């Protein structure tokens, strides 16, 4: 059994407290699909309940830490202490439509990182339906439960399965995405859009996907996933090839061999 820090234990406990409720709510959603009002209100309540559970559990363990949360934004804590970055339900649209692909994402941001600037030090992504926990600690590798994660070893785009997020109603730059898709799709074995950026990144870390690109992302979508990919030996940058930040909203992730090829195709398409 791999040993992890107390912080990962705290994150796991919080996620596993919120997970069963999300599972129950998810099963309930399928019964609501037929009602005229639809399940949208119910799903936003499920989201809020998961968020409350996570905040309550994490606050119990670290009372003076702040939060950056999807629904409530910033909740101030001691500015010298780390803060939690949480997405209680990444993949809401899947959840709403009865598609069992969504997750809870929790990250720790230390205000005084290795270069004296804020840095993600811990990431935890939990899929309540499959009961999978993807997690990483900076400098200590990435794991699925107690199995070490490594990004895929594929070298050729022709063999690669790449994930993306497609712009949708009022969200994202469709013209930009179309140009990138036009450059990458003919070169690869397949492209998938599964609807949860956090899980997409976890799957890149696990070698299920060979790469991932998306823009218009929020910090809570990517904070945990970006660390997990890096700790699994992957590269994560923005579209220009510069080090990715959780605040840039752009992510290109893959192993080193594929990252340079994907980046070349992506950069050329945006010229």
C-alpha positions as CSV (number, residue, x, y, z in Angstrom):
1,X,0.0,0.0,0.0
2,X,1.4,3.4,-1.0
3,X,1.7,5.9,1.8
4,X,0.5,9.4,1.2
5,X,0.5,12.6,3.3
6,X,-2.2,13.6,5.8
7,X,-3.4,16.1,3.3
8,X,-4.3,13.5,0.7
9,X,-6.1,11.6,3.5
10,X,-8.1,14.8,4.2
11,X,-9.0,15.2,0.5
12,X,-10.0,11.6,0.1
13,X,-12.2,11.6,3.2
14,X,-14.0,14.8,2.0
15,X,-14.5,13.4,-1.5
16,X,-15.7,10.0,-0.2
17,X,-18.2,11.8,2.0
18,X,-19.7,13.8,-0.9
19,X,-19.4,10.9,-3.4
20,X,-22.2,8.6,-2.2
21,X,-24.7,11.5,-2.1
22,X,-23.8,12.4,-5.7
23,X,-24.2,8.8,-6.7
24,X,-27.7,8.7,-5.2
25,X,-28.6,12.0,-6.8
26,X,-27.4,10.8,-10.1
27,X,-29.6,7.7,-9.9
28,X,-32.5,10.0,-9.1
29,X,-31.8,12.2,-12.1
30,X,-32.8,9.4,-14.5
31,X,-36.3,9.4,-13.1
32,X,-36.6,13.1,-13.5
33,X,-35.7,13.1,-17.2
34,X,-39.4,12.6,-18.1
35,X,-40.8,15.5,-16.1
36,X,-41.6,18.7,-18.0
37,X,-39.6,20.9,-15.7
38,X,-36.6,18.7,-16.2
39,X,-33.9,17.8,-13.7
40,X,-31.9,21.1,-14.1
41,X,-32.9,22.6,-10.7
42,X,-32.3,19.2,-9.0
43,X,-28.8,19.0,-10.4
44,X,-27.8,22.4,-9.3
45,X,-29.0,21.4,-5.8
46,X,-26.9,18.2,-6.0
47,X,-23.9,20.4,-7.0
48,X,-24.5,22.8,-4.0
49,X,-24.9,19.9,-1.6
50,X,-21.7,18.3,-2.7
51,X,-19.9,21.7,-2.3
52,X,-21.3,22.2,1.2
53,X,-20.1,18.7,2.2
54,X,-16.6,19.2,0.8
55,X,-16.3,22.7,2.5
56,X,-17.5,21.4,5.8
57,X,-15.1,18.4,5.8
58,X,-12.1,20.3,4.6
59,X,-12.7,23.2,7.0
60,X,-12.9,20.7,9.9
61,X,-9.4,19.5,9.0
62,X,-7.9,22.9,8.2
63,X,-10.1,25.6,9.8
64,X,-7.9,28.6,8.7
65,X,-7.5,27.7,5.0
66,X,-9.5,29.6,2.4
67,X,-11.3,28.2,-0.7
68,X,-11.7,28.9,-4.4
69,X,-14.9,27.2,-5.4
70,X,-17.0,27.1,-8.6
71,X,-20.3,28.1,-7.1
72,X,-19.3,30.6,-4.4
73,X,-16.0,32.0,-5.8
74,X,-13.4,32.9,-3.2
75,X,-13.9,32.3,0.5
76,X,-11.1,34.1,2.4
77,X,-8.8,32.3,4.8
78,X,-5.4,33.1,6.3
79,X,-3.5,34.6,3.3
80,X,-0.3,32.9,4.5
81,X,-1.8,29.5,4.5
82,X,-2.7,27.3,1.5
83,X,-6.2,27.3,0.1
84,X,-8.5,24.6,-1.4
85,X,-9.5,24.8,-5.0
86,X,-12.7,22.7,-5.5
87,X,-15.0,21.7,-8.3
88,X,-17.8,19.6,-6.5
89,X,-19.2,18.3,-9.8
90,X,-17.1,18.6,-12.9
91,X,-19.2,17.2,-15.8
92,X,-22.6,18.8,-14.7
93,X,-24.1,18.4,-18.2
94,X,-23.3,14.7,-18.2
95,X,-24.8,14.4,-14.8
96,X,-27.9,16.2,-15.9
97,X,-28.4,13.9,-18.9
98,X,-27.8,10.7,-16.9
99,X,-24.3,10.1,-18.4
100,X,-22.1,8.4,-15.7
101,X,-19.0,10.5,-16.4
102,X,-18.3,13.2,-13.8
103,X,-16.1,13.8,-10.8
104,X,-15.1,15.7,-7.7
105,X,-11.9,17.7,-8.1
106,X,-9.9,19.1,-5.1
107,X,-6.5,20.8,-5.2
108,X,-4.3,22.5,-2.7
109,X,-2.6,25.8,-3.7
110,X,0.3,27.0,-1.5
111,X,0.7,30.8,-1.6
112,X,4.5,30.4,-1.1
113,X,5.5,27.8,-3.8
114,X,9.0,26.8,-4.8
115,X,9.6,30.0,-6.8
116,X,7.9,32.1,-4.1
117,X,4.7,32.3,-6.1
118,X,1.4,30.3,-5.7
119,X,1.8,26.7,-6.6
120,X,-0.5,23.6,-6.7
121,X,1.0,21.0,-4.3
122,X,-1.7,18.3,-4.1
123,X,-4.5,17.2,-6.4
124,X,-7.3,14.7,-5.9
125,X,-9.9,13.6,-8.5
126,X,-12.7,11.2,-7.5
127,X,-15.1,9.5,-9.9
128,X,-18.0,8.4,-7.7
129,X,-19.5,6.0,-10.3
130,X,-16.4,4.0,-10.9
131,X,-15.0,4.6,-7.4
132,X,-11.6,5.7,-8.8
133,X,-9.3,8.1,-6.9
134,X,-6.6,9.8,-9.0
135,X,-4.2,11.8,-6.8
136,X,-0.8,13.4,-6.8
137,X,1.6,15.2,-4.5
138,X,4.2,17.5,-5.9
139,X,7.5,15.6,-6.3
140,X,6.0,12.3,-5.1
141,X,4.3,11.0,-8.3
142,X,0.7,10.4,-9.4
143,X,-1.5,7.5,-8.4
144,X,-4.8,5.7,-9.1
145,X,-5.7,4.2,-5.7
146,X,-2.3,2.7,-4.9
147,X,-1.1,2.1,-8.4
148,X,1.6,4.4,-9.9
149,X,0.3,6.4,-12.9
150,X,2.4,7.0,-16.0
151,X,1.4,8.9,-19.1
152,X,1.2,6.8,-22.3
153,X,4.5,5.9,-24.1
154,X,3.1,6.4,-27.6
155,X,5.3,8.4,-29.9
156,X,3.3,8.7,-33.1
157,X,0.2,10.9,-33.5
158,X,-1.2,8.2,-35.9
159,X,-1.6,5.8,-32.9
160,X,-2.9,8.4,-30.5
161,X,-6.3,9.1,-28.9
162,X,-6.7,12.7,-28.0
163,X,-9.3,14.3,-25.8
164,X,-10.7,17.8,-26.1
165,X,-13.5,20.1,-24.9
166,X,-15.7,21.5,-27.6
167,X,-17.1,25.1,-27.3
168,X,-20.8,25.2,-26.7
169,X,-23.6,27.7,-26.1
170,X,-22.0,31.0,-24.9
171,X,-18.8,29.2,-23.9
172,X,-15.5,29.1,-25.7
173,X,-14.1,30.3,-29.1
174,X,-15.5,28.0,-31.7
175,X,-13.5,29.4,-34.6
176,X,-10.2,28.8,-32.8
177,X,-11.3,25.3,-31.7
178,X,-12.3,24.5,-35.3
179,X,-8.9,25.5,-36.7
180,X,-7.1,23.3,-34.1
181,X,-9.4,20.4,-34.7
182,X,-8.8,20.7,-38.4
183,X,-5.1,20.5,-37.9
184,X,-5.0,17.6,-35.3
185,X,-7.9,15.4,-36.3
186,X,-6.5,14.1,-39.6
187,X,-3.2,13.2,-37.9
188,X,-4.5,11.1,-35.0
189,X,-6.3,7.8,-34.4
190,X,-9.3,9.5,-32.8
191,X,-10.6,12.5,-30.9
192,X,-13.0,12.2,-27.9
193,X,-15.1,14.8,-26.1
194,X,-16.3,13.3,-22.8
195,X,-17.4,16.4,-21.0
196,X,-15.2,16.6,-17.9
197,X,-11.9,18.4,-18.2
198,X,-10.7,17.2,-14.7
199,X,-11.3,13.5,-15.7
200,X,-9.8,14.1,-19.1
201,X,-6.6,15.2,-17.4
202,X,-6.7,12.3,-15.0
203,X,-7.1,9.9,-18.0
204,X,-4.1,11.4,-19.7
205,X,-2.1,10.8,-16.5
206,X,-3.4,7.1,-16.6
207,X,-2.4,6.7,-20.3
208,X,-6.0,6.2,-21.4
209,X,-5.8,9.3,-23.5
210,X,-2.5,10.3,-25.2
211,X,-3.2,14.0,-25.1
212,X,-5.7,16.7,-24.3
213,X,-6.4,20.3,-25.4
214,X,-9.0,22.8,-24.3
215,X,-9.4,26.5,-23.6
216,X,-11.9,28.6,-21.7
217,X,-11.2,26.5,-18.5
218,X,-11.5,27.8,-14.9
219,X,-8.9,27.1,-12.2
220,X,-11.2,24.5,-10.5
221,X,-11.5,22.6,-13.8
222,X,-7.7,22.0,-14.1
223,X,-5.9,22.6,-10.8
224,X,-5.8,19.0,-9.6
225,X,-5.6,17.4,-13.1
226,X,-2.6,19.5,-14.3
227,X,-0.6,18.4,-11.3
228,X,-1.6,14.7,-11.7
229,X,-0.5,14.8,-15.4
230,X,2.9,16.4,-14.5
231,X,3.5,13.9,-11.7
232,X,2.7,11.1,-14.1
233,X,5.5,12.3,-16.3
234,X,3.5,14.4,-18.7
235,X,3.9,17.9,-20.1
236,X,1.3,20.6,-19.5
237,X,1.5,24.0,-21.3
238,X,-0.6,26.7,-22.7
239,X,-1.2,27.0,-26.5
240,X,2.0,28.9,-26.9
241,X,4.1,26.2,-25.3
242,X,4.7,28.3,-22.1
243,X,4.2,26.7,-18.7
244,X,0.5,26.3,-18.1
245,X,-1.1,28.2,-15.2
246,X,-4.5,27.4,-13.7
247,X,-5.5,31.0,-14.4
248,X,-4.7,31.0,-18.2
249,X,-7.7,28.9,-19.1
250,X,-5.7,27.0,-21.8
251,X,-4.3,23.5,-21.5
252,X,-2.3,21.3,-23.9
253,X,-1.3,18.1,-22.1
254,X,0.5,14.9,-23.4
255,X,3.8,12.9,-23.0
256,X,7.0,14.7,-24.1
257,X,7.1,13.1,-27.6
258,X,3.5,13.8,-28.5
259,X,3.3,17.2,-26.8
260,X,5.8,18.7,-29.2
261,X,4.0,17.3,-32.2
262,X,0.6,18.4,-31.0
263,X,1.9,21.8,-30.1
264,X,3.4,22.2,-33.5
265,X,0.1,21.3,-35.2
266,X,-1.8,23.6,-32.8
267,X,0.5,26.5,-33.1
268,X,0.6,26.3,-36.9
269,X,-3.3,26.2,-37.0
270,X,-3.5,29.4,-35.0
271,X,-1.0,31.4,-37.1
